[in-house]
Amino acid sequence: MAHIDLGVDETQFPGITGPMRFRPETAKPLNELAEILLRQPHSLSAGERELIAAYVSGLNECKFCCTSHSAFAAAQLDEGMPLVDQVRANLDAAPIPEKLRTLLRIAGAVQDSGRKVTTELVEAARSEGATDIEIHDTVLIAAAFCMFNRYVDGLGTLAPDTPERYEEAARRVIAHGYGVAVADSAPMG
């Protein structure tokens, strides 16, 4: 049970969906940020950007966000959940392009502390072809997901145990985007 009364059935509106229904005026800009960072046209695929979100959420041990964004990434990456699981388990051994690996290292540094992003990490990403916007957006995705993770866990929201619920949410996000799929849609489940 959440730490506060969100005014919804948490089994129907788990994780971030409950707090977003509780405060729709704050949900709107949060969803807009997620939409811009994770879904708008970009040189990194939507799956790669969702993988960054899942990776950071995993480092933060945020079950709801990690499971959600792992499902969202898997649904948009050809290699699916096996790749997401490999990245989360062992970034150095995962079969991903080196550019993405260097960006995930930057994301991991941000998760620990923004000050852990070093010139060496940035130069390593650049040497693999990462652009300034890719580096910028990786840092912002990681920072935003630290906030989202703390929002979800700080309110003690429910994280469902059934993968199917996250897969259904992934289908809604991919089809309709964050604003509709997360805050205004039918219940998760």
N, CA, C and O of each residue as an XYZ file, in Angstrom:
756
protein
N       0.837     -1.180      0.000
C       0.000      0.000      0.000
C       0.886      1.248      0.000
O       1.872      1.320      0.734
N       0.526      2.217     -0.822
C       1.285      3.466     -0.904
C       1.271      4.181      0.447
O       0.376      3.979      1.268
N       2.265      5.003      0.651
C       2.386      5.753      1.895
C       1.270      6.777      2.089
O       0.974      7.169      3.218
N       0.652      7.208      0.991
C      -0.467      8.156      1.070
C      -1.645      7.585      0.292
O      -1.478      6.691     -0.537
N      -2.819      8.099      0.562
C      -4.004      7.673     -0.177
C      -4.010      8.367     -1.531
O      -4.232      9.575     -1.617
N      -3.768      7.605     -2.576
C      -3.713      8.154     -3.931
C      -5.093      8.268     -4.566
O      -5.233      8.805     -5.665
N      -6.106      7.767     -3.878
C      -7.465      7.865     -4.396
C      -7.768      6.916     -5.540
O      -8.741      7.110     -6.269
N      -6.931      5.877     -5.705
C      -7.145      4.884     -6.758
C      -6.904      3.497     -6.179
O      -6.282      3.344     -5.127
N      -7.401      2.504     -6.875
C      -7.101      1.119     -6.535
C      -5.689      0.833     -7.052
O      -5.461      0.784     -8.261
N      -4.757      0.647     -6.139
C      -3.351      0.457     -6.537
C      -3.127     -0.790     -7.371
O      -2.164     -0.854     -8.136
N      -3.990     -1.776     -7.239
C      -3.817     -2.957     -8.075
C      -4.149     -2.640     -9.532
O      -3.647     -3.301    -10.441
N      -4.982     -1.641     -9.755
C      -5.332     -1.214    -11.108
C      -4.415     -0.103    -11.611
O      -4.195      0.022    -12.815
N      -3.881      0.704    -10.695
C      -3.016      1.832    -11.052
C      -1.737      1.769    -10.218
O      -1.524      2.597     -9.332
N      -0.879      0.767    -10.511
C       0.340      0.589     -9.724
C       1.442      1.562    -10.141
O       1.304      2.325    -11.098
N       2.531      1.505     -9.390
C       3.721      2.270     -9.749
C       3.421      3.735     -9.931
O       2.735      4.345     -9.111
N       3.931      4.297    -10.998
C       3.805      5.731    -11.257
C       2.396      6.132    -11.684
O       2.046      7.310    -11.614
N       1.583      5.175    -12.124
C       0.253      5.535    -12.622
C      -0.647      6.068    -11.519
O      -1.463      6.955    -11.771
N      -0.520      5.554    -10.311
C      -1.317      6.061     -9.192
C      -0.969      7.496     -8.842
O      -1.862      8.342     -8.805
N       0.311      7.805     -8.579
C       0.678      9.195     -8.292
C       0.334     10.162     -9.429
O       0.004     11.322     -9.180
N       0.410      9.686    -10.668
C       0.070     10.569    -11.785
C      -1.425     10.870    -11.816
O      -1.825     11.968    -12.201
N      -2.232      9.930    -11.425
C      -3.673     10.204    -11.322
C      -3.965     11.096    -10.121
O      -4.892     11.904    -10.161
N      -3.191     10.958     -9.066
C      -3.359     11.764     -7.860
C      -3.069     13.242     -8.145
O      -3.768     14.122     -7.643
N      -2.029     13.514     -8.956
C      -1.631     14.891     -9.279
C      -1.478     15.047    -10.790
O      -0.355     15.104    -11.290
N      -2.601     15.118    -11.532
C      -2.507     15.219    -12.988
C      -1.773     16.465    -13.462
O      -1.196     16.466    -14.550
N      -1.787     17.512    -12.670
C      -1.079     18.734    -13.074
C       0.434     18.539    -13.059
O       1.140     19.228    -13.795
N       0.951     17.624    -12.246
C       2.383     17.315    -12.309
C       2.641     16.169    -13.291
O       3.731     16.068    -13.853
N       1.652     15.317    -13.494
C       1.802     14.220    -14.451
C       2.035     14.744    -15.856
O       2.830     14.179    -16.607
N       1.355     15.812    -16.216
C       1.455     16.332    -17.584
C       2.901     16.660    -17.970
O       3.376     16.147    -18.983
N       3.624     17.495    -17.204
C       5.004     17.781    -17.621
C       5.941     16.574    -17.497
O       6.890     16.446    -18.270
N       5.678     15.692    -16.528
C       6.517     14.494    -16.410
C       6.332     13.588    -17.624
O       7.302     13.047    -18.154
N       5.090     13.425    -18.059
C       4.827     12.622    -19.256
C       5.392     13.280    -20.504
O       5.899     12.595    -21.392
N       5.309     14.600    -20.579
C       5.880     15.309    -21.728
C       7.387     15.098    -21.790
O       7.944     14.889    -22.868
N       8.047     15.153    -20.633
C       9.490     14.911    -20.601
C       9.804     13.492    -21.075
O      10.694     13.300    -21.903
N       9.084     12.503    -20.559
C       9.309     11.117    -20.991
C       9.055     10.961    -22.488
O       9.805     10.275    -23.183
N       8.011     11.591    -22.974
C       7.672     11.503    -24.399
C       8.804     12.067    -25.260
O       9.198     11.453    -26.252
N       9.316     13.216    -24.887
C      10.412     13.842    -25.648
C      11.669     12.989    -25.587
O      12.294     12.723    -26.613
N      12.040     12.561    -24.389
C      13.295     11.827    -24.227
C      13.265     10.423    -24.811
O      14.275      9.944    -25.325
N      12.120      9.764    -24.738
C      12.091      8.342    -25.063
C      11.398      7.992    -26.373
O      11.605      6.898    -26.899
N      10.580      8.894    -26.915
C       9.782      8.508    -28.083
C       9.957      9.396    -29.305
O       9.711      8.945    -30.424
N      10.368     10.625    -29.128
C      10.478     11.511    -30.291
C      11.617     11.055    -31.203
O      12.525     10.357    -30.753
N      11.578     11.443    -32.476
C      12.655     11.054    -33.394
C      14.029     11.420    -32.824
O      14.217     12.491    -32.247
N      14.978     10.502    -33.002
C      16.289     10.639    -32.377
C      17.257      9.711    -33.089
O      16.839      8.748    -33.732
N      18.536      9.990    -32.979
C      19.537      9.099    -33.569
C      19.673      7.797    -32.773
O      20.104      6.787    -33.328
N      19.317      7.801    -31.491
C      19.216      6.565    -30.722
C      17.794      6.050    -30.875
O      16.839      6.826    -30.818
N      17.653      4.772    -31.064
C      16.305      4.221    -31.222
C      15.522      4.355    -29.920
O      16.100      4.526    -28.847
N      14.210      4.275    -30.031
C      13.364      4.303    -28.830
C      13.739      3.134    -27.914
O      13.764      3.292    -26.693
N      14.025      1.986    -28.479
C      14.427      0.837    -27.671
C      15.716      1.088    -26.908
O      15.837      0.710    -25.743
N      16.682      1.728    -27.564
C      17.949      2.045    -26.891
C      17.735      3.045    -25.758
O      18.336      2.919    -24.691
N      16.884      4.030    -25.989
C      16.621      5.023    -24.935
C      15.841      4.401    -23.780
O      16.078      4.739    -22.620
N      14.919      3.500    -24.086
C      14.209      2.780    -23.022
C      15.182      1.879    -22.254
O      15.037      1.693    -21.046
N      16.168      1.323    -22.956
C      17.175      0.499    -22.296
C      17.967      1.330    -21.292
O      18.287      0.845    -20.206
N      18.286      2.567    -21.637
C      18.973      3.461    -20.694
C      18.103      3.661    -19.457
O      18.595      3.603    -18.330
N      16.807      3.898    -19.669
C      15.875      4.082    -18.545
C      15.807      2.825    -17.685
O      15.823      2.916    -16.457
N      15.733      1.657    -18.311
C      15.671      0.391    -17.579
C      16.965      0.143    -16.804
O      16.937     -0.296    -15.654
N      18.087      0.427    -17.442
C      19.392      0.203    -16.814
C      19.533      1.056    -15.547
O      19.923      0.552    -14.494
N      19.219      2.333    -15.656
C      19.306      3.228    -14.501
C      18.313      2.804    -13.424
O      18.651      2.791    -12.240
N      17.101      2.461    -13.821
C      16.090      2.031    -12.855
C      16.524      0.755    -12.138
O      16.239      0.580    -10.954
N      17.206     -0.125    -12.845
C      17.745     -1.325    -12.222
C      18.835     -0.986    -11.211
O      18.866     -1.542    -10.113
N      19.726     -0.074    -11.584
C      20.765      0.346    -10.644
C      20.151      0.976     -9.394
O      20.688      0.844     -8.294
N      19.024      1.659     -9.575
C      18.326      2.284     -8.441
C      17.436      1.295     -7.685
O      16.823      1.648     -6.678
N      17.370      0.056     -8.176
C      16.549     -0.982     -7.561
C      15.076     -0.588     -7.479
O      14.383     -0.934     -6.522
N      14.608      0.138     -8.488
C      13.203      0.520     -8.574
C      12.490     -0.556     -9.396
O      12.543     -0.548    -10.626
N      11.826     -1.478     -8.703
C      11.218     -2.626     -9.366
C      10.209     -2.215    -10.437
O      10.252     -2.729    -11.554
N       9.301     -1.292    -10.107
C       8.268     -0.912    -11.069
C       8.886     -0.305    -12.330
O       8.580     -0.746    -13.438
N       9.747      0.698    -12.176
C      10.317      1.371    -13.349
C      11.259      0.464    -14.129
O      11.264      0.484    -15.360
N      12.053     -0.332    -13.421
C      12.964     -1.241    -14.118
C      12.183     -2.265    -14.934
O      12.505     -2.520    -16.094
N      11.164     -2.846    -14.328
C      10.383     -3.860    -15.037
C       9.599     -3.233    -16.184
O       9.523     -3.799    -17.274
N       9.012     -2.056    -15.934
C       8.264     -1.365    -16.993
C       9.156     -1.042    -18.184
O       8.845     -1.408    -19.318
N      10.256     -0.363    -17.926
C      11.091      0.107    -19.028
C      11.908     -1.017    -19.656
O      12.330     -0.911    -20.807
N      12.132     -2.092    -18.904
C      12.710     -3.284    -19.532
C      11.731     -3.842    -20.561
O      12.126     -4.209    -21.668
N      10.457     -3.903    -20.192
C       9.426     -4.383    -21.132
C       9.295     -3.439    -22.319
O       9.140     -3.886    -23.455
N       9.358     -2.126    -22.060
C       9.236     -1.149    -23.144
C      10.423     -1.268    -24.092
O      10.252     -1.200    -25.309
N      11.640     -1.447    -23.540
C      12.839     -1.615    -24.371
C      12.744     -2.910    -25.166
O      12.973     -2.920    -26.375
N      12.407     -4.003    -24.486
C      12.351     -5.311    -25.143
C      11.376     -5.314    -26.309
O      11.634     -5.940    -27.337
N      10.266     -4.625    -26.155
C       9.257     -4.581    -27.211
C       9.740     -3.807    -28.437
O       9.166     -3.929    -29.519
N      10.797     -3.011    -28.262
C      11.266     -2.165    -29.366
C      12.677     -2.522    -29.844
O      13.225     -1.855    -30.722
N      13.256     -3.565    -29.269
C      14.578     -4.032    -29.700
C      14.420     -5.400    -30.347
O      13.704     -6.255    -29.826
N      15.078     -5.609    -31.470
C      14.965     -6.880    -32.179
C      15.322     -8.070    -31.290
O      14.727     -9.140    -31.417
N      16.286     -7.888    -30.394
C      16.762     -8.984    -29.546
C      15.884     -9.188    -28.319
O      16.069    -10.162    -27.590
N      14.930     -8.290    -28.076
C      13.953     -8.436    -27.009
C      14.523     -8.510    -25.606
O      15.602     -7.991    -25.321
N      13.767     -9.172    -24.735
C      14.117     -9.249    -23.318
C      15.447     -9.945    -23.049
O      16.127     -9.568    -22.094
N      15.859    -10.948    -23.843
C      17.178    -11.531    -23.561
C      18.303    -10.488    -23.586
O      19.212    -10.536    -22.757
N      18.244     -9.559    -24.523
C      19.267     -8.520    -24.573
C      19.155     -7.582    -23.372
O      20.166     -7.235    -22.761
N      17.952     -7.176    -23.036
C      17.758     -6.294    -21.878
C      18.334     -6.964    -20.634
O      19.045     -6.329    -19.855
N      18.030     -8.230    -20.452
C      18.537     -8.960    -19.286
C      20.066     -9.035    -19.296
O      20.703     -8.893    -18.252
N      20.653     -9.257    -20.470
C      22.114     -9.325    -20.568
C      22.750     -7.993    -20.202
O      23.737     -7.958    -19.467
N      22.195     -6.897    -20.708
C      22.738     -5.564    -20.405
C      22.660     -5.301    -18.906
O      23.621     -4.828    -18.299
N      21.518     -5.608    -18.318
C      21.334     -5.344    -16.890
C      22.235     -6.232    -16.028
O      22.676     -5.816    -14.956
N      22.508     -7.449    -16.493
C      23.324     -8.384    -15.703
C      24.813     -8.110    -15.821
O      25.549     -8.227    -14.841
N      25.262     -7.743    -17.027
C      26.696     -7.564    -17.239
C      26.911     -6.671    -18.459
O      27.046     -7.153    -19.584
N      26.941     -5.394    -18.221
C      27.080     -4.413    -19.307
C      28.309     -4.698    -20.169
O      28.243     -4.583    -21.393
N      29.425     -5.068    -19.545
C      30.658     -5.273    -20.304
C      30.590     -6.454    -21.263
O      31.255     -6.445    -22.298
N      29.798     -7.469    -20.937
C      29.720     -8.667    -21.776
C      28.513     -8.663    -22.718
O      28.418     -9.515    -23.602
N      27.603     -7.727    -22.540
C      26.382     -7.706    -23.359
C      26.716     -7.453    -24.827
O      27.598     -6.649    -25.131
N      26.015     -8.134    -25.744
C      26.273     -7.981    -27.173
C      25.572     -6.746    -27.754
O      24.585     -6.857    -28.482
N      26.102     -5.584    -27.416
C      25.544     -4.315    -27.897
C      26.651     -3.513    -28.558
O      27.831     -3.755    -28.308
N      26.273     -2.553    -29.407
C      27.291     -1.696    -30.020
C      28.083     -0.939    -28.941
O      27.543     -0.546    -27.906
N      29.351     -0.754    -29.215
C      30.224     -0.088    -28.240
C      29.736      1.327    -27.913
O      29.873      1.778    -26.776
N      29.173      2.023    -28.888
C      28.646      3.367    -28.604
C      27.571      3.303    -27.524
O      27.581      4.111    -26.595
N      26.654      2.362    -27.631
C      25.605      2.235    -26.635
C      26.189      1.858    -25.277
O      25.731      2.348    -24.244
N      27.194      0.995    -25.277
C      27.839      0.596    -24.017
C      28.457      1.829    -23.333
O      28.339      1.991    -22.119
N      29.110      2.688    -24.115
C      29.734      3.880    -23.513
C      28.663      4.838    -22.980
O      28.859      5.481    -21.948
N      27.540      4.929    -23.682
C      26.447      5.784    -23.195
C      25.834      5.200    -21.926
O      25.488      5.945    -21.009
N      25.697      3.901    -21.863
C      25.181      3.272    -20.644
C      26.146      3.462    -19.474
O      25.711      3.585    -18.329
N      27.428      3.486    -19.748
C      28.402      3.781    -18.678
C      28.195      5.201    -18.154
O      28.265      5.446    -16.950
N      27.940      6.128    -19.069
C      27.644      7.502    -18.644
C      26.378      7.516    -17.799
O      26.342      8.158    -16.749
N      25.344      6.819    -18.244
C      24.085      6.754    -17.487
C      24.325      6.184    -16.092
O      23.771      6.681    -15.111
N      25.150      5.144    -16.005
C      25.471      4.560    -14.705
C      26.216      5.522    -13.809
O      26.013      5.535    -12.595
N      27.084      6.333    -14.406
C      27.795      7.346    -13.614
C      26.815      8.385    -13.084
O      26.903      8.786    -11.923
N      25.880      8.824    -13.928
C      24.869      9.794    -13.493
C      24.059      9.214    -12.338
O      23.782      9.914    -11.365
N      23.678      7.941    -12.437
C      22.886      7.310    -11.386
C      23.614      7.370    -10.052
O      22.990      7.573     -9.010
N      24.921      7.197    -10.080
C      25.712      7.245     -8.851
C      25.849      8.683     -8.353
O      25.628      8.963     -7.175
N      26.212      9.580     -9.250
C      26.338     11.016     -8.960
C      26.684     11.709    -10.269
O      27.551     11.248    -11.013
N      26.019     12.798    -10.545
C      26.336     13.527    -11.769
C      27.819     13.872    -11.869
O      28.371     13.974    -12.964
N      28.436     14.044    -10.745
C      29.867     14.380    -10.733
C      30.753     13.211    -11.151
O      31.947     13.387    -11.393
N      30.167     12.021    -11.234
C      30.941     10.841    -11.666
C      31.066     10.772    -13.188
O      31.802      9.933    -13.708
N      30.363     11.636    -13.897
C      30.523     11.693    -15.354
C      31.824     12.446    -15.612
O      31.935     13.642    -15.342
N      32.786     11.729    -16.133
C      34.118     12.305    -16.333
C      34.354     12.644    -17.801
O      33.636     12.192    -18.693
N      35.372     13.443    -18.013
C      35.806     13.751    -19.377
C      36.162     12.462    -20.108
O      35.905     12.335    -21.305
N      36.751     11.509    -19.396
C      37.141     10.239    -20.007
C      35.911      9.458    -20.491
O      35.931      8.887    -21.581
N      34.852      9.434    -19.690
C      33.626      8.752    -20.123
C      33.035      9.416    -21.359
O      32.616      8.736    -22.295
N      33.003     10.727    -21.360
C      32.455     11.472    -22.505
C      33.328     11.258    -23.737
O      32.810     11.032    -24.831
N      34.624     11.326    -23.570
C      35.527     11.121    -24.713
C      35.431      9.703    -25.257
O      35.517      9.495    -26.467
N      35.253      8.728    -24.373
C      35.077      7.345    -24.830
C      33.816      7.227    -25.682
O      33.823      6.553    -26.712
N      32.732      7.882    -25.255
C      31.490      7.858    -26.039
C      31.698      8.553    -27.381
O      31.269      8.049    -28.418
N      32.349      9.699    -27.359
C      32.619     10.414    -28.618
C      33.476      9.572    -29.557
O      33.249      9.561    -30.767
N      34.459      8.866    -29.000
C      35.341      8.062    -29.858
C      34.588      6.911    -30.511
O      35.048      6.357    -31.509
N      33.435      6.547    -29.955
C      32.587      5.498    -30.545
C      31.492      6.090    -31.431
O      30.627      5.368    -31.928
N      31.536      7.419    -31.626
C      30.598      8.058    -32.534
C      29.411      8.734    -31.875
O      28.519      9.215    -32.573
N      29.374      8.786    -30.551
C      28.255      9.450    -29.873
C      28.305     10.950    -30.137
O      29.364     11.575    -30.075
N      27.154     11.503    -30.428
C      27.047     12.937    -30.670
C      26.779     13.667    -29.358
O      26.447     13.052    -28.344
N      26.929     14.981    -29.397
C      26.655     15.771    -28.196
C      25.207     15.619    -27.746
O      24.938     15.561    -26.546
N      24.275     15.554    -28.689
C      22.868     15.391    -28.284
C      22.637     14.008    -27.670
O      21.847     13.878    -26.735
N      23.310     12.977    -28.178
C      23.173     11.640    -27.584
C      23.741     11.615    -26.159
O      23.160     11.000    -25.265
N      24.861     12.277    -25.959
C      25.449     12.361    -24.621
C      24.536     13.173    -23.706
O      24.246     12.760    -22.584
N      24.090     14.319    -24.187
C      23.164     15.163    -23.410
C      21.929     14.382    -23.004
O      21.552     14.369    -21.832
N      21.298     13.728    -23.974
C      20.039     13.039    -23.701
C      20.249     11.816    -22.812
O      19.368     11.473    -22.024
N      21.388     11.162    -22.924
C      21.699     10.051    -22.018
C      21.779     10.554    -20.583
O      21.217      9.941    -19.675
N      22.470     11.657    -20.380
C      22.564     12.234    -19.035
C      21.179     12.626    -18.533
O      20.842     12.370    -17.377
N      20.378     13.243    -19.391
C      19.051     13.684    -18.964
C      18.113     12.503    -18.708
O      17.336     12.534    -17.753
N      18.171     11.467    -19.542
C      17.362     10.273    -19.292
C      17.750      9.675    -17.940
O      16.882      9.351    -17.129
N      19.047      9.531    -17.701
C      19.503      8.951    -16.431
C      19.064      9.809    -15.252
O      18.582      9.278    -14.251
N      19.220     11.107    -15.351
C      18.815     12.000    -14.259
C      17.303     11.957    -14.051
O      16.828     11.902    -12.917
N      16.554     11.983    -15.144
C      15.095     11.938    -15.046
C      14.636     10.631    -14.409
O      13.708     10.628    -13.600
N      15.277      9.522    -14.767
C      14.850      8.256    -14.192
C      15.267      8.099    -12.742
O      14.620      7.365    -11.994
N      16.322      8.764    -12.331
C      16.600      8.798    -10.891
C      15.437      9.492    -10.183
O      15.006      9.047     -9.120
N      14.929     10.578    -10.765
C      13.777     11.269    -10.183
C      12.530     10.392    -10.232
O      11.850     10.239     -9.217
N      12.215      9.810    -11.396
C      11.032      8.960    -11.513
C      11.106      7.794    -10.517
O      10.115      7.467     -9.864
N      12.285      7.170    -10.406
C      12.447      6.041     -9.491
C      12.197      6.463     -8.050
O      11.553      5.738     -7.291
N      12.694      7.611     -7.677
C      12.501      8.086     -6.308
C      11.047      8.503     -6.062
O      10.541      8.375     -4.947
N      10.390      8.993     -7.091
C       8.972      9.341     -7.003
C       8.153      8.082     -6.708
O       7.338      8.065     -5.786
N       8.376      7.042     -7.492
C       7.642      5.781     -7.343
C       7.948      5.126     -5.991
O       7.034      4.770     -5.247
N       9.231      4.972     -5.684
C       9.607      4.284     -4.452
C       9.393      5.148     -3.210
O       9.092      4.629     -2.135
N       9.547      6.456     -3.354
C       9.341      7.346     -2.213
C       7.907      7.371     -1.729
O       7.646      7.653     -0.560
N       6.973      7.077     -2.625
C       5.562      6.998     -2.235
C       5.147      5.566     -1.897
O       3.999      5.319     -1.528
N       6.080      4.631     -2.025
C       5.789      3.247     -1.659
C       4.717      2.601     -2.514
O       3.888      1.848     -2.002
N       4.719      2.881     -3.808
C       3.670      2.356     -4.680
C       3.873      0.872     -4.984
O       4.967      0.330     -4.831
N       2.815      0.252     -5.408
C       2.795     -1.175     -5.729
C       3.512     -1.448     -7.051
O       3.373     -0.695     -8.016
N       4.276     -2.533     -7.075
C       4.907     -3.009     -8.309
C       4.386     -4.419     -8.570
O       4.743     -5.348     -7.845
N       3.551     -4.594     -9.589
C       3.009     -5.930     -9.881
C       4.114     -6.950    -10.161
O       5.205     -6.600    -10.610
N       3.809     -8.203     -9.888
C       4.773     -9.284    -10.113
C       4.589     -9.980    -11.456
O       5.435    -10.786    -11.843
N       3.514     -9.694    -12.174
C       3.221    -10.422    -13.405
C       3.771     -9.691    -14.634
O       3.382     -8.554    -14.905
N       4.671    -10.338    -15.375
C       5.264     -9.707    -16.554
C       4.225     -9.256    -17.584
O       4.436     -8.272    -18.294
N       3.108     -9.975    -17.662
C       2.086     -9.646    -18.658
C       1.546     -8.226    -18.465
O       1.206     -7.555    -19.440
N       1.467     -7.776    -17.243
C       0.961     -6.423    -16.989
C       1.905     -5.371    -17.574
O       1.458     -4.354    -18.104
N       3.197     -5.618    -17.475
C       4.182     -4.681    -18.022
C       4.209     -4.753    -19.543
O       4.395     -3.738    -20.214
N       4.022     -5.947    -20.082
C       3.981     -6.106    -21.537
C       2.783     -5.368    -22.127
O       2.899     -4.743    -23.180
N       1.636     -5.437    -21.457
C       0.445     -4.704    -21.909
C       0.692     -3.198    -21.840
O       0.316     -2.462    -22.752
N       1.318     -2.746    -20.769
C       1.646     -1.315    -20.650
C       2.597     -0.904    -21.769
O       2.474      0.193    -22.314
N       3.542     -1.770    -22.114
C       4.471     -1.470    -23.213
C       3.705     -1.287    -24.519
O       3.985     -0.364    -25.284
N       2.743     -2.164    -24.771
C       1.954     -2.028    -26.006
C       1.219     -0.686    -26.027
O       1.155     -0.033    -27.068
N       0.670     -0.275    -24.892
C      -0.049      1.009    -24.840
C       0.891      2.190    -25.049
O       0.569      3.118    -25.792
N       2.051      2.158    -24.397
C       3.010      3.267    -24.553
C       3.477      3.356    -25.999
O       3.532      4.446    -26.569
N       3.813      2.221    -26.594
C       4.287      2.227    -27.979
C       3.195      2.735    -28.918
O       3.485      3.474    -29.859
N       1.973      2.355    -28.678
C       0.865      2.752    -29.554
C       0.414      4.190    -29.325
O       0.069      4.886    -30.280
N       0.411      4.644    -28.080
C      -0.238      5.920    -27.761
C       0.654      6.966    -27.109
O       0.261      8.130    -27.027
N       1.839      6.591    -26.644
C       2.710      7.543    -25.987
C       2.493      7.591    -24.487
O       1.584      6.955    -23.955
N       3.325      8.342    -23.827
C       3.301      8.394    -22.365
C       2.114      9.146    -21.805
O       1.509      8.672    -20.844
N       1.755     10.271    -22.343
C       0.656     11.043    -21.778
C      -0.637     10.297    -21.740
O      -1.350     10.351    -20.737
N      -0.965      9.603    -22.792
C      -2.212      8.851    -22.861
C      -2.061      7.529    -22.135
O      -2.907      7.166    -21.318
N      -0.995      6.810    -22.425
C      -0.847      5.444    -21.927
C      -0.648      5.389    -20.420
O      -1.125      4.454    -19.778
N       0.030      6.348    -19.849
C       0.332      6.273    -18.418
C      -0.724      6.980    -17.579
O      -1.213      6.407    -16.605
N      -1.080      8.187    -17.925
C      -1.953      8.963    -17.039
C      -3.436      8.863    -17.367
O      -4.274      8.898    -16.465
N      -3.766      8.739    -18.637
C      -5.175      8.856    -19.028
C      -5.799      7.556    -19.508
O      -6.975      7.546    -19.870
N      -5.056      6.469    -19.521
C      -5.569      5.244    -20.113
C      -6.385      4.424    -19.125
O      -6.600      4.805    -17.974
N      -6.818      3.306    -19.622
C      -7.501      2.336    -18.766
C      -6.504      1.839    -17.720
O      -5.299      2.037    -17.876
N      -6.981      1.212    -16.681
C      -6.101      0.688    -15.648
C      -5.065     -0.275    -16.215
O      -5.292     -0.929    -17.233
N      -3.919     -0.348    -15.534
C      -2.886     -1.309    -15.921
C      -3.371     -2.700    -15.524
O      -3.753     -2.926    -14.376
N      -3.355     -3.603    -16.453
C      -3.771     -4.951    -16.090
C      -4.609     -5.565    -17.087
O      -5.037     -6.707    -16.916
